[in-house]
Amino acid sequence: MKRSRPVSPRDVFAAVGDPTRRRVLDLLTRGELPVRRIAAPFAMTRPAISQHLRILLRARLVEVRREGRDRYYCLQAKPLRQIHDWVGHYERFWRGKLTALGKFLDEQAKKEA
């Protein structure tokens, strides 16, 4: 039996850093799909899509099951929580900056009126 290693935030960030992999994750939000259905909307080879799927698998963002010769992938969103938590840490910062920008723009509009 393989030992389960913790998912590194670095793995998760690297996995979702690529737009193709983000699109794959978006496709999998609809449910489990075989590789051929995942590859269909992309202008790349199936081996290229399989490489992206291996990276997502390594980051534990997807799970795979075999059925005959086909491999079916499904989304495992739990590791995305790491990204959510990290981004949430900065939300207060941006909220304050956007509020200040809004006030500044309101003042500029009043001066121009």
Phi and psi in degrees as a GROMACS rama.xvg file:
@    title "Ramachandran Plot"
@    xaxis  label "Phi"
@    yaxis  label "Psi"
@TYPE xy
-73.512  142.248  LYS-2
-82.3049  140.506  ARG-3
-84.7628  121.273  SER-4
-95.2792  148.664  ARG-5
-64.8132  148.898  PRO-6
-79.3809  124.616  VAL-7
-77.5444  135.467  SER-8
-56.3122  -31.8696  PRO-9
-61.1364  -41.8242  ARG-10
-61.9177  -44.0429  ASP-11
-66.5085  -46.8833  VAL-12
-62.235  -42.8467  PHE-13
-63.4971  -39.6404  ALA-14
-64.7009  -43.9396  ALA-15
-87.6247  -2.11092  VAL-16
-72.5624  -14.6482  GLY-17
-99.5397  129.739  ASP-18
-62.2791  -32.9573  PRO-19
-64.1288  -44.8175  THR-20
-66.4125  -34.742  ARG-21
-64.6012  -39.5748  ARG-22
-65.1955  -38.2684  ARG-23
-61.5481  -45.777  VAL-24
-61.1782  -39.7494  LEU-25
-60.1867  -43.036  ASP-26
-60.1885  -39.5301  LEU-27
-76.2074  -8.78974  LEU-28
-66.3354  -20.1654  THR-29
-82.315  -12.0296  ARG-30
131.581  -179.378  GLY-31
-63.8243  137.457  GLU-32
-138.178  147.125  LEU-33
-77.2976  159.226  PRO-34
-54.7879  -41.6707  VAL-35
-61.0409  -35.7947  ARG-36
-74.8308  -33.2136  ARG-37
-67.3718  -41.4171  ILE-38
-73.3126  -24.7597  ALA-39
-51.6722  -46.9492  ALA-40
-78.1274  -2.25379  PRO-41
-101.931  144.624  PHE-42
-91.8411  59.9972  ALA-43
-151.609  167.327  MET-44
-73.8659  159.691  THR-45
-61.7592  -39.7108  ARG-46
-59.2546  -35.291  PRO-47
-66.6753  -42.7146  ALA-48
-64.1229  -39.8141  ILE-49
-61.2688  -36.4691  SER-50
-63.9709  -43.0142  GLN-51
-62.3531  -40.4625  HIS-52
-65.2676  -35.8987  LEU-53
-62.7068  -39.4736  ARG-54
-65.6355  -43.1143  ILE-55
-64.8037  -35.8925  LEU-56
-66.3426  -43.8561  LEU-57
-60.8082  -35.3443  ARG-58
-83.7101  0.422117  ALA-59
61.5378  29.8362  ARG-60
-88.1266  -13.0697  LEU-61
-137.682  158.494  VAL-62
-122.048  153.805  GLU-63
-126.408  144.911  VAL-64
-135.679  146.322  ARG-65
-100.323  140.974  ARG-66
-138.88  101.804  GLU-67
64.8116  -125.779  GLY-68
-89.8585  -8.43499  ARG-69
-91.2816  148.81  ASP-70
-115.615  130.952  ARG-71
-112.544  132.639  TYR-72
-113.043  145.083  TYR-73
-136.621  152.497  CYS-74
-72.662  138.725  LEU-75
-125.214  94.4878  GLN-76
-80.2404  -10.2758  ALA-77
-53.3921  -43.6683  LYS-78
-62.337  -20.4852  PRO-79
-66.1337  -17.834  LEU-80
-59.4962  -34.1067  ARG-81
-59.4616  -42.4483  GLN-82
-68.6179  -43.9904  ILE-83
-57.0895  -46.753  HIS-84
-64.043  -40.8419  ASP-85
-66.2397  -45.8325  TRP-86
-65.1124  -39.2405  VAL-87
-59.2802  -30.9065  GLY-88
-59.7384  -33.9355  HIS-89
-94.1482  -5.01418  TYR-90
-59.8626  -41.8655  GLU-91
-60.828  -41.1077  ARG-92
-59.3318  -50.8224  PHE-93
-69.1945  -35.3189  TRP-94
-60.4521  -44.3902  ARG-95
-63.585  -42.754  GLY-96
-65.0939  -41.7524  LYS-97
-69.1933  -35.2996  LEU-98
-63.8814  -44.9978  THR-99
-61.9246  -40.9412  ALA-100
-63.6379  -42.7909  LEU-101
-59.9232  -43.3096  GLY-102
-63.5253  -43.2943  LYS-103
-60.6698  -45.8226  PHE-104
-65.6237  -37.6213  LEU-105
-61.8401  -43.8279  ASP-106
-63.8532  -40.5385  GLU-107
-64.6272  -39.6699  GLN-108
-64.7505  -40.0172  ALA-109
-65.2166  -39.782  LYS-110
-65.1827  -36.8221  LYS-111
-76.3747  -24.046  GLU-112
